[in-house]
């Protein structure tokens, strides 16, 4: 019953936000790099920080967990989402965004206890990787259903791990963002989306997932859980490398992602592409969970085929487009 109420409140909040967004013209207008052709409400992902506030409120009401434990996480999440929402409304410079992302990641690291779990020399590397995860979700949020469905699959996988393999956090701390994803998908996972996630959503859910994966790593002492983000990671890194080789500015918008080629050039429906990406991550996550291989083996076993498949498919599609 609690989850139904939370989902209902989140839906009502989203509907209220849509009215405000329409009034203040918080919209996404199509351009040459867009994968859509109609004006759509931007910032629908604001439901994620809102649901976090509901999570805190529910804990206070039912006295289930100590809300003080989530203060650092909340500060980082709300700060990151606030800056991202401002960026959705009025574009900020990449330097300003990176500064606030760095500050938010520091809060996240204190929350998961990374400083005590990692050697000092490795912390800067972990900070860069975490900021990379945040931006990967932002880069991949370009078509209907993509980030909402991918996030939902990842969160439900983390929930199963927490329930059946190792308890690393409060179960509701996973279920609440999953509910937010479901609510967002209700408005976004369709041919004509009611709203887009916006930076506030992509950064918000990425921050939440990064915190959960970080807590899982600290609890188990294993890095293999980064593989829960394999699909996004492979595509983001491969695309950045491609753009660097082409001497492009990686901070500027582009249409070189595989999902962009599929939607814009091959005219594959958004929903189909989003389901494929989520299904691939679900398959890779299943291999990870069912395998008894040590992490130094399972990591390359999953990563190498994923990279190989990505490069083969992308190369094939680019050739098809060039030969038209």
VOTOR-967623 format. One record per residue (C-alpha): x, y, z negated. Coordinates in steps of 0.02 Angstrom, whole numbers, m for minus. Layout:
BEGIN
{node {X; Y; Z}}
...
***
This chain:
BEGIN
{node {0; 0; 0}}
{node {144; 118; m41}}
{node {217; 100; 133}}
{node {50; 131; 218}}
{node {30; 291; 117}}
{node {206; 348; 158}}
{node {180; 312; 344}}
{node {14; 405; 341}}
{node {89; 557; 257}}
{node {233; 554; 383}}
{node {109; 551; 527}}
{node {13; 699; 456}}
{node {176; 793; 430}}
{node {226; 759; 611}}
{node {59; 822; 675}}
{node {80; 981; 571}}
{node {256; 1003; 639}}
{node {192; 986; 818}}
{node {72; 1130; 789}}
{node {211; 1237; 716}}
{node {329; 1189; 857}}
{node {199; 1234; 988}}
{node {166; 1401; 904}}
{node {351; 1447; 893}}
{node {396; 1373; 1062}}
{node {514; 1239; 993}}
{node {515; 1141; 1154}}
{node {632; 1051; 1272}}
{node {629; 1118; 1450}}
{node {688; 1001; 1589}}
{node {850; 1044; 1679}}
{node {964; 961; 1807}}
{node {1041; 847; 1673}}
{node {875; 797; 1594}}
{node {799; 624; 1608}}
{node {624; 698; 1593}}
{node {521; 816; 1701}}
{node {395; 894; 1580}}
{node {405; 1018; 1438}}
{node {403; 921; 1274}}
{node {409; 966; 1089}}
{node {585; 959; 1019}}
{node {637; 911; 842}}
{node {512; 772; 807}}
{node {652; 685; 711}}
{node {625; 808; 569}}
{node {520; 666; 499}}
{node {681; 583; 437}}
{node {733; 715; 308}}
{node {549; 733; 261}}
{node {536; 546; 227}}
{node {693; 556; 120}}
{node {606; 686; 12}}
{node {459; 566; 0}}
{node {581; 430; m53}}
{node {646; 540; m194}}
{node {469; 586; m244}}
{node {413; 404; m248}}
{node {561; 358; m358}}
{node {519; 496; m480}}
{node {336; 445; m481}}
{node {365; 259; m504}}
{node {533; 275; m595}}
{node {604; 138; m484}}
{node {782; 203; m463}}
{node {889; 344; m530}}
{node {867; 488; m407}}
{node {1031; 565; m468}}
{node {1120; 424; m376}}
{node {1054; 493; m212}}
{node {1096; 677; m242}}
{node {1257; 674; m142}}
{node {1175; 581; 1}}
{node {1028; 701; m1}}
{node {1139; 855; 0}}
{node {1235; 789; 149}}
{node {1078; 735; 243}}
{node {980; 895; 215}}
{node {1129; 1006; 256}}
{node {1164; 910; 416}}
{node {981; 909; 467}}
{node {961; 1095; 431}}
{node {1108; 1141; 541}}
{node {1051; 1020; 676}}
{node {876; 1093; 674}}
{node {948; 1267; 694}}
{node {1047; 1199; 841}}
{node {886; 1130; 915}}
{node {807; 1303; 906}}
{node {957; 1410; 949}}
{node {1112; 1322; 1014}}
{node {1262; 1332; 897}}
{node {1445; 1319; 946}}
{node {1526; 1147; 937}}
{node {1648; 1213; 806}}
{node {1508; 1262; 686}}
{node {1422; 1093; 710}}
{node {1584; 998; 679}}
{node {1621; 1095; 520}}
{node {1452; 1051; 444}}
{node {1463; 872; 505}}
{node {1631; 857; 417}}
{node {1559; 926; 256}}
{node {1410; 809; 266}}
{node {1524; 659; 294}}
{node {1622; 704; 137}}
{node {1460; 695; 37}}
{node {1423; 528; 120}}
{node {1595; 460; 73}}
{node {1571; 506; m110}}
{node {1398; 427; m105}}
{node {1458; 258; m39}}
{node {1616; 258; m145}}
{node {1732; 254; 5}}
{node {1873; 347; m84}}
{node {1892; 208; m211}}
{node {1875; 69; m81}}
{node {1996; 135; 51}}
{node {2183; 173; 45}}
{node {2215; 360; 53}}
{node {2294; 355; 226}}
{node {2139; 271; 299}}
{node {2013; 398; 237}}
{node {2046; 528; 375}}
{node {2024; 391; 505}}
{node {1860; 337; 425}}
{node {1799; 517; 423}}
{node {1833; 536; 609}}
{node {1747; 369; 647}}
{node {1594; 420; 545}}
{node {1582; 587; 634}}
{node {1597; 488; 795}}
{node {1447; 382; 742}}
{node {1343; 538; 710}}
{node {1383; 609; 880}}
{node {1360; 440; 966}}
{node {1179; 439; 910}}
{node {1162; 617; 973}}
{node {1239; 574; 1142}}
{node {1128; 420; 1163}}
{node {967; 511; 1120}}
{node {917; 553; 1298}}
{node {767; 449; 1348}}
{node {600; 400; 1273}}
{node {612; 268; 1139}}
{node {801; 247; 1144}}
{node {862; 308; 974}}
{node {699; 272; 883}}
{node {697; 89; 937}}
{node {885; 64; 917}}
{node {878; 139; 742}}
{node {729; 31; 693}}
{node {818; m129; 749}}
{node {975; m79; 654}}
{node {880; m34; 496}}
{node {780; m196; 497}}
{node {942; m294; 519}}
{node {1015; m204; 369}}
{node {857; m244; 272}}
{node {876; m430; 310}}
{node {1059; m424; 256}}
{node {1009; m337; 94}}
{node {871; m464; 60}}
{node {957; m627; 106}}
{node {1147; m604; 114}}
{node {1208; m471; m6}}
{node {1115; m338; m106}}
{node {1204; m174; m72}}
{node {1067; m44; m99}}
{node {887; m15; m149}}
{node {773; m99; m20}}
{node {664; 56; m5}}
{node {817; 157; 43}}
{node {816; 53; 203}}
{node {628; 37; 227}}
{node {589; 222; 215}}
{node {695; 273; 366}}
{node {623; 121; 456}}
{node {450; 191; 423}}
{node {509; 360; 488}}
{node {569; 272; 646}}
{node {401; 188; 669}}
{node {310; 354; 650}}
{node {427; 439; 772}}
{node {409; 297; 897}}
{node {220; 313; 889}}
{node {239; 485; 968}}
{node {394; 452; 1074}}
{node {389; 271; 1134}}
{node {277; 302; 1284}}
{node {288; 352; 1466}}
{node {247; 532; 1423}}
{node {322; 570; 1252}}
{node {232; 688; 1133}}
{node {399; 741; 1058}}
{node {586; 715; 1069}}
{node {696; 674; 920}}
{node {811; 825; 937}}
{node {979; 843; 850}}
{node {890; 851; 682}}
{node {826; 674; 709}}
{node {975; 593; 795}}
{node {1096; 664; 666}}
{node {978; 627; 522}}
{node {948; 444; 561}}
{node {1132; 419; 609}}
{node {1185; 490; 441}}
{node {1064; 374; 350}}
{node {1123; 221; 447}}
{node {1306; 268; 425}}
{node {1277; 279; 237}}
{node {1196; 107; 234}}
{node {1332; 27; 339}}
{node {1462; 112; 230}}
{node {1383; 45; 70}}
{node {1377; m129; 148}}
{node {1561; m119; 193}}
{node {1609; m62; 19}}
{node {1502; m197; m62}}
{node {1576; m338; 44}}
{node {1749; m268; 79}}
{node {1724; m311; 263}}
{node {1737; m197; 416}}
{node {1640; m316; 529}}
{node {1476; m229; 490}}
{node {1524; m89; 608}}
{node {1469; m214; 741}}
{node {1289; m172; 695}}
{node {1321; m18; 804}}
{node {1411; m107; 947}}
{node {1299; m54; 1092}}
{node {1302; 131; 1050}}
{node {1487; 123; 1007}}
{node {1541; 38; 1168}}
{node {1440; 154; 1280}}
{node {1495; 313; 1190}}
{node {1681; 272; 1185}}
{node {1684; 207; 1365}}
{node {1594; 363; 1428}}
{node {1711; 480; 1334}}
{node {1863; 389; 1406}}
{node {1787; 401; 1581}}
{node {1757; 588; 1562}}
{node {1932; 617; 1494}}
{node {2005; 525; 1644}}
{node {1901; 640; 1756}}
{node {1966; 789; 1655}}
{node {1791; 844; 1605}}
{node {1745; 941; 1448}}
{node {1674; 804; 1335}}
{node {1576; 932; 1234}}
{node {1469; 983; 1382}}
{node {1310; 894; 1435}}
{node {1325; 767; 1575}}
{node {1240; 619; 1661}}
{node {1376; 487; 1656}}
{node {1302; 370; 1524}}
{node {1243; 203; 1592}}
{node {1067; 233; 1528}}
{node {1065; 399; 1621}}
{node {1117; 314; 1784}}
{node {981; 183; 1759}}
{node {845; 311; 1727}}
{node {896; 455; 1840}}
{node {973; 364; 1988}}
{node {900; 188; 1984}}
{node {730; 252; 1924}}
{node {712; 116; 1792}}
{node {572; 163; 1669}}
{node {630; 241; 1504}}
{node {539; 111; 1399}}
{node {620; m34; 1492}}
{node {795; 37; 1468}}
{node {765; 73; 1284}}
{node {700; m103; 1251}}
{node {851; m177; 1341}}
{node {975; m78; 1235}}
{node {885; m124; 1073}}
{node {872; m308; 1126}}
{node {1059; m315; 1165}}
{node {1101; m244; 994}}
{node {981; m367; 912}}
{node {1067; m511; 1003}}
{node {1242; m453; 951}}
{node {1184; m426; 771}}
{node {1110; m602; 768}}
{node {1278; m673; 825}}
{node {1363; m575; 687}}
{node {1243; m635; 552}}
{node {1241; m817; 606}}
{node {1429; m833; 630}}
{node {1545; m903; 497}}
{node {1699; m840; 587}}
{node {1817; m725; 489}}
{node {1801; m542; 534}}
{node {1968; m533; 624}}
{node {1896; m659; 748}}
{node {1713; m607; 757}}
{node {1754; m425; 794}}
{node {1847; m460; 958}}
{node {1725; m603; 999}}
{node {1584; m475; 1003}}
{node {1674; m318; 1060}}
{node {1771; m388; 1210}}
{node {1620; m467; 1299}}
{node {1516; m311; 1260}}
{node {1646; m197; 1341}}
{node {1669; m314; 1488}}
{node {1482; m326; 1521}}
{node {1462; m138; 1507}}
{node {1602; m102; 1631}}
{node {1540; m231; 1756}}
{node {1360; m170; 1752}}
{node {1408; 14; 1761}}
{node {1531; m15; 1903}}
{node {1399; m112; 2000}}
{node {1267; 22; 1978}}
{node {1388; 162; 2028}}
{node {1431; 67; 2187}}
{node {1247; 44; 2228}}
{node {1217; 230; 2204}}
{node {1369; 277; 2309}}
{node {1315; 161; 2452}}
{node {1142; 238; 2471}}
***
